[in-house]
Amino acid sequence: ITNQRVFASLTLPLDETKRLGKAHGASINDMVLWLCSTALREYLKESRELPEASLVAGVPVSLRAEGDTRMNNQATMSLVDLATHEADPLQRLHKIREATASMKNTLGAFGELIPTHFPSLGAPWLIGGLAALFGRSRLANRMPPIANVTISNVPGPEKPLYFRGAELLAIYPASIVTHGQALNITVLSYAGGLYFGFTACADRVPSVQRLAVYTGEALDELEAVFAK
């Protein structure tokens, strides 16, 4: 990746997304992954770069138990097959559901063994240095990436927030990209909406706004399938 960034945003209705997901036995996390998968498939088809093998998403997962308020990091990164090679939208959703169920089973079995708190590794000077070293060494050109894209779904406030009487209307999360993963899609739920932030390397993911458009169209596509 280079030092040039592009950003696109999208808002989708949370209740409708949950309703369509429930009709197909999918959670809101499954739906977010499906929406992104469908958008990525259309985006790559448009440029005739859709691979035969499925794209893989790196998905941050919280391991924090309910009621645990300790001030530490309790999260890990898991991999989910996005089934982008699957043309049928419902079959794609089914495979994503299978992938997330497998991920949950694995985390449930080995969650206590997974290290989650790395205070020193989070130091900005160290992360920046490692990223620079990784870039200069061009290892990203020789090593296959473990994931093609990062997708995060973060639950946010369910009720509107205010600042000095002014209502906060939208929150579009911006995140980071790395060598080997030039696209980061972060989704935040807030006050009945799903707010998508698409952060990308400008040179590697041109016209990132098209991804936002395709994500919105994906929800319409599933609504049409459900109507049948």
C-alpha positions as CSV (number, residue, x, y, z in Angstrom):
1,I,0.0,0.0,0.0
2,T,1.0,3.6,-0.4
3,N,0.3,6.6,2.0
4,Q,-2.8,7.7,0.0
5,R,-6.2,6.9,1.5
6,V,-9.8,7.1,0.2
7,F,-13.0,6.9,2.3
8,A,-16.6,6.1,1.5
9,S,-19.6,5.8,3.8
10,L,-23.1,4.3,3.8
11,T,-26.1,4.1,6.2
12,L,-28.5,1.1,6.2
13,P,-31.5,0.5,8.5
14,L,-30.6,-1.8,11.4
15,D,-34.1,-3.2,11.9
16,E,-34.6,-4.1,8.3
17,T,-31.2,-5.8,8.2
18,K,-32.0,-7.8,11.3
19,R,-35.4,-8.7,9.9
20,L,-34.0,-10.0,6.7
21,G,-31.3,-11.9,8.5
22,K,-33.8,-13.5,10.9
23,A,-35.9,-14.7,8.0
24,H,-32.8,-16.6,6.8
25,G,-31.5,-17.7,10.2
26,A,-28.7,-15.2,10.1
27,S,-27.4,-12.9,12.9
28,I,-26.6,-9.3,12.4
29,N,-22.9,-10.2,12.2
30,D,-23.7,-12.7,9.4
31,M,-25.6,-10.1,7.6
32,V,-22.8,-7.5,7.8
33,L,-20.4,-10.1,6.4
34,W,-22.9,-11.1,3.6
35,L,-23.5,-7.5,2.6
36,C,-19.7,-6.9,2.4
37,S,-19.2,-10.1,0.5
38,T,-21.9,-9.4,-2.0
39,A,-20.5,-5.9,-2.6
40,L,-17.0,-7.2,-3.0
41,R,-18.2,-9.8,-5.5
42,E,-19.9,-7.1,-7.6
43,Y,-17.0,-4.7,-7.3
44,L,-14.5,-7.4,-8.5
45,K,-16.8,-8.6,-11.3
46,E,-17.1,-5.1,-12.6
47,S,-13.3,-4.9,-13.1
48,R,-13.1,-8.6,-14.2
49,E,-10.9,-9.5,-11.2
50,L,-13.2,-11.8,-9.3
51,P,-11.0,-14.8,-8.2
52,E,-12.2,-18.4,-8.5
53,A,-11.4,-18.9,-4.8
54,S,-13.3,-17.1,-2.1
55,L,-12.0,-14.0,-0.4
56,V,-11.2,-14.3,3.3
57,A,-12.0,-11.7,5.9
58,G,-10.0,-10.9,9.0
59,V,-12.7,-10.4,11.6
60,P,-11.9,-8.9,15.1
61,V,-13.8,-10.9,17.8
62,S,-14.4,-9.8,21.4
63,L,-13.7,-12.5,24.0
64,R,-14.9,-10.3,26.9
65,A,-17.4,-12.1,29.1
66,E,-20.6,-10.2,29.9
67,G,-20.2,-8.0,33.0
68,D,-16.4,-8.0,32.7
69,T,-15.3,-4.3,33.1
70,R,-11.6,-4.7,33.4
71,M,-9.6,-2.1,31.6
72,N,-7.7,-4.4,29.2
73,N,-7.9,-5.8,25.7
74,Q,-9.9,-9.0,25.3
75,A,-10.1,-9.5,21.6
76,T,-8.6,-11.6,18.9
77,M,-8.7,-11.9,15.1
78,S,-10.4,-14.7,13.3
79,L,-10.8,-15.6,9.7
80,V,-14.1,-16.0,7.8
81,D,-14.6,-17.3,4.3
82,L,-16.8,-14.8,2.5
83,A,-18.0,-17.2,-0.2
84,T,-17.5,-14.5,-2.9
85,H,-17.2,-17.3,-5.4
86,E,-20.8,-18.3,-4.8
87,A,-23.2,-16.7,-7.3
88,D,-26.4,-17.5,-5.5
89,P,-27.0,-14.9,-2.8
90,L,-28.9,-17.3,-0.4
91,Q,-26.2,-20.0,-0.8
92,R,-23.6,-17.3,-0.1
93,L,-25.4,-16.4,3.1
94,H,-25.7,-20.0,4.1
95,K,-21.9,-20.6,3.7
96,I,-21.1,-17.4,5.7
97,R,-23.4,-18.7,8.4
98,E,-21.6,-22.0,8.4
99,A,-18.2,-20.2,8.6
100,T,-19.2,-18.0,11.5
101,A,-20.7,-20.9,13.4
102,S,-17.4,-22.8,13.0
103,M,-15.5,-19.7,14.2
104,K,-17.7,-19.5,17.3
105,N,-17.2,-23.2,18.1
106,T,-13.5,-22.8,17.8
107,L,-13.4,-19.7,20.0
108,G,-15.7,-21.4,22.5
109,A,-13.3,-24.4,22.7
110,F,-10.0,-22.6,22.8
111,G,-11.0,-19.0,23.9
112,E,-9.3,-19.3,27.3
113,L,-6.0,-20.3,25.5
114,I,-6.0,-17.4,23.1
115,P,-3.7,-14.5,24.2
116,T,-5.6,-11.2,24.1
117,H,-3.7,-8.5,26.0
118,F,-0.5,-7.2,24.4
119,P,0.1,-3.7,26.0
120,S,3.6,-3.4,24.6
121,L,2.7,-4.5,21.1
122,G,0.1,-1.7,21.0
123,A,2.8,1.0,21.4
124,P,2.4,3.4,18.4
125,W,6.2,3.6,17.9
126,L,6.5,-0.2,17.6
127,I,3.5,-0.6,15.3
128,G,4.8,2.2,13.1
129,G,8.3,0.7,13.0
130,L,7.1,-2.8,12.2
131,A,4.8,-1.5,9.4
132,A,7.6,0.5,7.9
133,L,10.0,-2.5,8.0
134,F,7.3,-4.7,6.5
135,G,6.8,-2.3,3.7
136,R,10.5,-1.7,2.9
137,S,11.2,-5.4,2.9
138,R,8.4,-6.0,0.4
139,L,7.5,-9.1,2.2
140,A,3.8,-8.4,1.4
141,N,4.7,-9.0,-2.3
142,R,6.2,-12.4,-1.5
143,M,4.0,-13.7,1.4
144,P,0.4,-14.7,0.7
145,P,-1.9,-12.6,3.0
146,I,-3.8,-14.6,5.6
147,A,-6.9,-12.4,4.8
148,N,-7.9,-10.2,1.9
149,V,-10.0,-7.6,3.8
150,T,-10.7,-6.6,7.4
151,I,-14.4,-6.4,8.4
152,S,-15.4,-5.2,11.8
153,N,-19.0,-4.9,13.2
154,V,-19.1,-2.8,16.4
155,P,-22.3,-2.5,18.5
156,G,-22.8,1.2,19.4
157,P,-25.4,3.2,21.4
158,E,-29.0,2.2,20.8
159,K,-30.3,5.7,21.7
160,P,-29.4,9.0,20.1
161,L,-26.5,11.0,21.6
162,Y,-26.4,14.7,22.1
163,F,-23.7,17.4,22.5
164,R,-24.9,20.7,24.0
165,G,-28.4,20.0,22.7
166,A,-27.4,19.0,19.2
167,E,-28.2,15.5,18.2
168,L,-25.5,13.3,16.8
169,L,-27.0,12.1,13.5
170,A,-24.4,9.7,12.2
171,I,-21.1,8.0,13.1
172,Y,-19.0,6.8,10.2
173,P,-16.0,4.8,11.5
174,A,-12.6,5.3,9.9
175,S,-10.0,2.6,10.4
176,I,-6.5,1.5,9.1
177,V,-5.2,-0.5,6.2
178,T,-2.0,-2.5,6.1
179,H,0.3,-4.1,3.6
180,G,-1.6,-7.1,2.2
181,Q,-5.0,-5.8,3.3
182,A,-5.6,-2.6,1.5
183,L,-9.3,-2.4,2.4
184,N,-10.9,-2.1,5.9
185,I,-14.7,-2.1,6.3
186,T,-15.8,-1.0,9.8
187,V,-19.5,-1.0,10.7
188,L,-21.0,0.7,13.8
189,S,-24.6,0.4,14.9
190,Y,-26.1,3.5,16.3
191,A,-29.7,4.6,17.1
192,G,-31.4,2.3,14.6
193,G,-28.8,2.6,11.8
194,L,-25.8,0.6,10.5
195,Y,-23.0,3.1,9.6
196,F,-20.4,1.7,7.2
197,G,-17.0,3.2,6.8
198,F,-14.8,2.0,3.9
199,T,-11.2,2.9,4.4
200,A,-8.8,1.9,1.6
201,C,-5.5,2.6,-0.1
202,A,-6.3,4.9,-3.0
203,D,-3.9,3.1,-5.4
204,R,-5.0,-0.4,-4.6
205,V,-8.8,0.0,-4.3
206,P,-9.9,2.6,-6.8
207,S,-13.5,4.0,-6.8
208,V,-14.1,2.8,-3.3
209,Q,-17.5,4.6,-3.5
210,R,-18.7,1.8,-5.7
211,L,-18.3,-0.6,-2.8
212,A,-20.6,1.5,-0.8
213,V,-23.2,1.6,-3.6
214,Y,-23.0,-2.2,-4.1
215,T,-23.4,-2.8,-0.3
216,G,-26.7,-0.8,-0.3
217,E,-27.9,-2.6,-3.4
218,A,-27.1,-6.0,-1.7
219,L,-29.7,-5.3,0.9
220,D,-32.3,-4.4,-1.8
221,E,-31.3,-7.7,-3.6
222,L,-32.0,-9.8,-0.5
223,E,-35.3,-7.9,0.1
224,A,-36.3,-8.9,-3.5
225,V,-35.4,-12.5,-2.8
226,F,-37.4,-12.5,0.4
227,A,-40.4,-10.9,-1.4
228,K,-40.6,-13.9,-3.7
